[in-house]
Amino acid sequence: MTRPTTRNEDRAPLNPGYAIPPPLFPPTPRSPAHWPLPPAVLVAPAPEAVPRRRHRARKVDGAFMSGALTVLSLASLLVTIAVVAV
């Protein structure tokens, strides 16, 4: 068996109102070889070396503190339930 083929006669003619209009301006070149060179005045000087930061002591993260307090509160809740149950 072969697949049914679609013929051009079966298709509706395209509406010319939906045609893509030609571009108003020529396309810009995409290769850097065609780009103009900037004037020497606008060229930024080379960046200076930035001194490295010294290692600072890490502060306790807020998410860690929240988790630690949650674990402590759950542990105290379990101890309280155990004391009340006895």
Buried (B, 14 or more C-beta within 10 A) or exposed (E): EEEEEEEEEEEEEEEEEEEEEEEEEEEEEEEEEEEEEEEEEEEEEEEEEEEEEEEEEEEEEEEEEEEEEEEEEEEEEEEEEEEEEE
